[in-house]
């Protein structure tokens, strides 16, 4: 069976931690920031863990 290629679009959007969690960036942090509160913008900057069925799909796309 041939080697699987890494899905490069997915690889640019997520990273795998040393413990094996898949981390992603949060959405809505690029424009129209004036109406968003400081707390909301601060929360958008933090990364989030991928959960549920998406983890299986992402690991398959990354060849992990």
N, C-alpha and C positions, 0 to 999 in steps of 0.2 A: 504494500500500500504506500502511495507517495506521501511525502511530508505535507502537512497542511500549511497554507500561507496565513500569516497574521493579517487580520483585517486592519489596515493602517488607519482608517477613520476612527475605529474604536480605540486603537492604541494611543492616538493623540488625545483622546478625551478622558481616559481613565488611567489610574495607576494602581499597582498591586503593592500593598504594604508588606513588610517582612513577615507579618503573621498570616498573610493570605487574604486579608480583606480587600475589596475593590472600592477605591475612593473615586468620587466624581466631583466636579465643580457645580455650584448652584447656578440656576438661571436667573435672568432679569437684572443683571448687574452692569449693563453696558450703556444704556442711555435712558433718558427721561428720569434722571435721578433726583431732580429738584423736589418732586412731590413725595419722594420716599423718605421716611424718617431715618435718623442717624442709626437707630437700633436695627432697623430693617436692612439698611445698607451694610452695616457691620456683620450681620448674620449672613448676608449673601456672600460675603468674602470667604467664609469658612467652607471647607470641603465637607462632603457628606458621604456616608457609606452606602453602597448599592445594596439593596435587599430584595428578597422575593425571587420571582422567576427570572428577573433580569440578570441575576448573577450567573445562572446556568448559561444563558445566551451569550453573555460577554466572555465568559471563560472559553466557550466554544470558539468564538470569533478570534480570541487571542491565542488559541492553541495551547491553553494551560490545562 
